[in-house]
Amino acid sequence: MKHKVKWLVQKEGFAMANRIETIALLERLGFAFGNFGILPSSSAILNLAANLQDPEERYIIRGGTRLHAILSAAEDPAVLGEDLTSAQLAQAAQYIKQLRLGVFYDEKKFDQAHYSGLGLPLLNADAKMYPIESNLAQVFDRDMFIKPSKDEKAFDAGILAAGQTIEGFIASQPQARNWREEMAVIAPCKTIIAEYRFFVVNREVVTGSLYRFAGNANFSAHIPGNVMAAATEFAPLYQPHAVFTMDLAETPDGIRIVEYNCWNASRMYAADVATIFHTVHEFISQEN
């Protein structure tokens, strides 16, 4: 027996390009969908009541990982909004459970501080982890690559210039948030020819896209055979979730895994979006 499935698209706090692309495709595919919102100053989820019609219905979320954090900590039905009916309130625990299943995320498993110790062919296998709060003044005598270890992207990855403090690098980013409690991944800079994103469902690569070439944004559905072969080989090595994205880098020393990301919020670039949507929809509809 197949589950009924509804897609929910986040209105606030989710990239506009992602949102427009998602809604247009869902309309074209004829999939049931609705929308919801999360205000920056609140943990309440807005506009859910109209979407919660069947406590056994499954959901697929296109939105940020903040929803996962809110639902994971939810103990009060009020987190689902103030306009719930009495029937929805009575089934609030079930709706929260079903919504949680629609975010394919595990904070620990998507944290590079966790999977860096698993022997994977990582681009930055030589990285060191620095708790930011206790290393604000840390500097290096050469340029280094720096990124947050968690998938939530508390700050943007980049080059930490020689002599620049970790605090100085992050504090210069207006959009950086909650970064003092974060772990920084710091590694020697690497030569990267191209970077690709692959979409994995149930251990198998579904589709992929080039997203950076020679250091510049460059989106293309054309993926060289050796890169696709590496993606197919790497996909079963580690599964942070049943659905996830895996970014690969082509380097002079071979193909390496850059990182794993939560699919719910990942950009699609030039990948075959219809195929990944169909595959995820079918997987969730049949999942136990």
N, C-alpha and C positions, 0 to 999 in steps of 0.2 A: 504493500500500500504506500502510495506516494504522499508526502507531506504537501500541504498548501504552502506556497512560498510568496512572501511579499518583500520587495526591496524598499529600504528606507534611506533617503538621501539627506544628508545634513545641509542645512541652509546657511548657518553661521559657523565660522571657524573652520571652513573647508574651502580649499582653493576654488575660485570661480571656474577656472578651466575644467577642473575635475567635475564640478557640479553640472555645468552645461552639457558636457560630453556625456555624462551618465544619464541625465534625464532624456536627452535626445535619443540615445540608444535604447533605453527602456521602452520609450514610446514606440520606436520602430519594431522592437522585438515583441511587443504586446505583453510584457511582463507587468504584473500588478506592482504598483509602487506608491509611496507616499513620501512626505518629508517631515523633518523635525528640526528643532533648533536647540542650541545651548548658548546661553549668554555668557560672556566672559566673567561676569561678576556673580554668577549663580551656578549651582549644581543641579538645578531643576531642568528637566528635559521638556521642551515646549512642543506643542502641537501633536502630541502622541495619541490623545484620546480617539481622534478620528481614524487612526490606523490600527487600534487594538480591537479587533472585531471577533477574533477566534483564539482562545487560549492555547489551542494546539497548533496554530499556524507558526511556521518557521520564518525567520527574517534574515535578510542579507543586508548588511549596513555598508553604505559608502559614506565614510566620514572619518574624522580623526579618532585617535586612540583615547581621547579624553572621555568619550562615552563609555569605554570599557572601564576606566577608573571609577566613574560615577556609579555604574551598575554593580561593580564588584564590591563597592562600599555601601550599597543601598540596603537599608533596613526599614526605611519608611516608605510606604506607597506614594507619599507626596513627591518623591523623586520623579515620578512619571507625569507630574503636572497637577494642576488644581482643578481641571475640568473633567475628571474621570467620573463615569457613572457609578452607581452603587454596585452594579454587576462587575465592572472593571476593577473597582476597589477590592471586591471580594476575591478576584482572581489575580491580584497584583503580583503576588509571589511567582505565579506561573508565567505571567507576562515578562517579568524581570528575568526569569530563567531563560525564556525563549529569546529575549533580546540579547542577553549575554552570549548565547550561542551564535548570534549573527556577527559578532566581532571576532575575527580569527586572530587572537592575540594572547600572548603569555609574556608578561613583563620580564620574567627571568630568562626564558628561552630566546627572546629577541635581543638580549643584552650581550654585547660583544665581550664583556668581562666574563660572561659565562661560557660562551662557545669558543672563545679563543684558546681554551685549555683542552679542546677535544681532538686536537691533531688534524684539523681540517686544512685544506690547501688555501689558506687565507693570504690575501695581498699583504696585510700588515701582521703577519705571524710573529714578527720581531718587535711588535709594539709593547710598550709598558703602560700600565694603568696608573693614573694619578688621581687620588681623591682631590677634587678641586679646592674644597674648603681649607685643606691643610697644605695646599701647594699654590696659593694665589701668587706668590712672588717668584715661582720657579721660572728660570730662564735657561736657554741652551746656547751653546756657542756656534750653532749652525741652524739653518732653517729646518723646521720639522713639520710634519703633518699632524694636525690635531682634529679630533672629532669627539662628540659625546658617545659614551659606550651604549646608552640606551636608545631605543628606536623612537622615542618621543621627540628627538631633535631639539633639546633644550637650547642649543646654539648651532650655528652653521659650521660645517667642517671647513678647513682652510689651511693656509700655511702660517705657522707660528714663526715669525721672523727671528733670526738670531738676536738675542738680547731683549726680546719682548717678553713681558710676563704673561702667564696664563690669564690672569685677571684682566690685563690690558687688552688682550686679544678678544676675550669674550665680551667685556663691558663695552667695547666699541660697536657691538651689534645691537641696534635698537630693539629688535624682535626677540633677543635672548631672554629666557624666563626660567626661573627656578633652577638655575644652573649651579649654584654653590653646593648643592647636595649631590651633584652629578659626578660621575667618574669620567675623566678625560682619557681618551686613547691617543697616545703620542708615539709616532714612529718616524724613522728616517724617510725622506721623500723618495718616491718611486717614479720611474719612467713609465708612463702609461700611454699606449698607442690608442686604445679605444675602450669604451665602457658600454656594457649591455645590461639590460634588465630582462629577467625571465620570470614567467608566472607559472607556479607549480601548484598542482592540485593532486592530492592523494599520491604523492611521490613522483608524479610525472610532469615533465615540462609541457605546457599547453601552447604557449606562444612566447614571443620575445621581441625586443627592439634595441637597436643601437640608440644610445642617448647622448654620447659624447665622443668626439673624435678630435685627436690632436689638441685636447684641452678646451675645445669649444662645443657648445650645445649643437648636436647634430642628430636628428631623429630619422631613422630609416628602419623599414621592416626587413631589409636584406641582412642576413646574418651568415657569415662565412661558415662553411661546413665544420671546420675544426673548432670553432667557438660553440656551435650547436652541439657537437659531440661532447665537448667538455661540460656543457650545461646538463646534458642528459646523464653524464657520468656522475656529476656532483650532486644533482637533485636528491638522490636517495641517501646521501651520506649523513644528512642532518635535517630533521623536520621540526622547526620551531612550532609549526602548526600544520594542520592538514591542507591549508591554503596559505600561501605566502609568496613573496617575491624574493628573488635572489639576484644580486648584482654581481657581474663578473667583469674583470679587467684583463685586457690583452696587453701583455708586457713583453719586453725582449727576452725574459726568462720563462715565458709560458703564460698560461691562463690561470688566474687566481680569483678566489671569491673576495669581493669587496665587503659585502655585508648582506644581512637578511633584513627584510622590512615587512611590516604588517600590510597585507594586501588591501585592506579596507580603505586606507588613505593613500595608497601608492599611485603615482601618475602612470599612465599607460604608454605615453610617448607614441610611437608608430606601430605598436603591437596590434594584433588582430583582436580588437576589443570585443567584437561580437562573439568570437569563439571563446574567450575567457569568461564572458558573462554567461553564455550557454552552459559551459562546463561547470562553473560554480553553481549555477541554478540547479542543474541536474544532480550534482553531487549532494547538495543540501536537501533536495526533494526526496532523495533515497537514503539519506544518512539515518542510522538508527538513533 
